[in-house]
């Protein structure tokens, strides 16, 4: 709606002092390429701005949003720039062919109108000039914005209505994953390329064998296999390329119901996320899908296998629920990882590992309440004891079928190796075909056309290099192939199978394989640690077994000196010093609690730890006296006492390893030898006790 004074009456000197911003947008790149007339009309609005008084050099064209949808302002850099310039007061007028070019979203449109009204910016489209400050113009602009958004909804509804109708009948033609193609009659069939079929089948077989998508990736890369991928966009659209397996590609294959022969539509719901405005996919339950037709076309697996794979992937997911069943079997030695249940609170127990010399020892810990509420840890159970008990139970249960199981495993390994060899051979054959094709193209070109001949010659050389690389990889892998069992290995497996305990305890059996066997047979194991460890094992077939094992000794208990050694020390202290006792016990074959040889320091430590009286204390209790004490009683010097002992006048017993003696006080018949002037008792040397003893000895 224009003023009665004409459009020029709305344009003031203040508007002309600022720039004129022309916004150009097409919704898709296809429209940009094919619908060129709309682009010409949008750029033609520059003449309208010139007619209103803006010089050509003051007209700024914003066309960076070509090929962007106007449904949202997100990811539209040009529109964001336009809003910024208007908000900063740099724009006197905004030009757009129609409202839908600026925005098809009422939120973005009314925000632009509000900013234009605040900054006094005019808006011009093909129909006329509008002033957002004027009520009538603003009302008309708001109505145009609502119609533009409604038009977008109608366009989508028309386009989507036909898709939904065909999808509900299962007739919608949609892109197929690699391994499936449309036949001449429009029916879905398996890819005629046998190499592609083999690669897809190997993905599902390895997932059954390893139990995780990561295990499939590792197996592919270990065998040097490649995974096919169909190019969806670009010049090579529709071509199949072979690349190393990636975790995301394996998950795409495992999650796609098409490989189970099912047609589906509407598996994801796209809703804008708060804040960003971007539309994010959300997986819906199967009952909420728009269409789902099982057994719609040939597949690589059955729908039951697909559902089992989805359940296994969900259980492997780290973030799937607070009490997920268990993850895939890992490399750690914890046999009950993921299936140990606390017998006190009923929650799943986690695994911790402790380094014990040269090996890892597991420990099952119930710490859910500790993590969530800060409560004390419910209980800890030593894993080695429980794992050994469960292993003994399984060995007993599986021994009758051990031979059949081992031979089945050997056959599976051989089949898997043959499948990998066929895939590698197909890679060589495919490379040979590409090299022959490049050669024929090169020979068919006109030799005078050097530009084309040079390019085709480069393609031929590249194909020959790829053929040589594929052949070399195949030969090296085949030479080093160990997957197929020879006669010696087969005899070894069969011999071990007849003695399943040896197979279970074989160091070459990976912990991962032991865990997989446990998962097949055991539902869960409930653990309770009290005076003893009780493990309640529930087998898959419904049987239940209760195992009781003693609580393992603590570290200090393991290193504790044996009771018989303590008793021997107590007995020998009556007549021997610490060093003599250590020598006697060593000759008897005794060692410390930690396994080290026994020394005098060990005897002293045992005496202190068990409150045993030392040898000098025991001598003192028998009535013997130390050197200083006997010298004081006889009123002689200590050197005199030593001389009398050497002369046989006094009787002494060795008190310690320093060569000190305790002496027997002589009787009345003792005749003191003549030694000259008797010593003054007051001048006797001060006596320092070497060890306190009862009976007056110091």
Secondary structure, 3 states (H helix, E strand, C coil): CCCCCCHHHHCCHHHHCCEEEEECCCCCHHHHHHCHHHHHHHHCHHHHHHHCCCCHHHEEEECCCCCCCCCCCCCCHHHHHHHHHHHCCCEEEEECCCHHHHCCCHHHHHHHHHHHHHHCCEEECCCCEEECCCHHHHHHHHHHHHHHHHHHHHHHHHHHHHHHHHHHHCCCCCCCCCCEEECCCCCEEECCCHHHHHHHHHHHHHHHHHCCHHHHHHHHHHHCCEEEEECCCCCCCCCEEEEECCHHHHHHHHHCHHHHCCEEECCEEEEECCCCCCEEEEECCHHHCCEEECCCCCCCCCHHHHHHHHHHHHHHCCCCCCCCCCCCCCCCCCCCCCCEEECCCCCECEEEEEEECCEEEEEEEECHHHHHHCCCCCEEEEHHHHHHHHHHHHHHHHHHHHHHHHHHHHHHHHHHHHHHHHHHHHHHHHHHHHHHHHHHHHHHCCCCCHHHHHHHHHHHHHHHHHHHHHHHHHHHHHHCCCCCCCHHHHHHHHHHHHCHHHHHHCCCCCHHHHHHHHHHHEEEEEEEECCEEEEEEEECCCCEEEEEEECCCCHHHHCCCCHHHHHHHHHHCCCCCHHHHHHHHHHCCCCCCCCCCCCHHHHHHHHHHCCCCCHHHHHHHCCCECHHHHHHHHCCCHHHHHHHHHHCCCCEEECCCCCCEEECCCCCCCCCCCCCCCCCHHHCCCCCCCCCCCCCCC
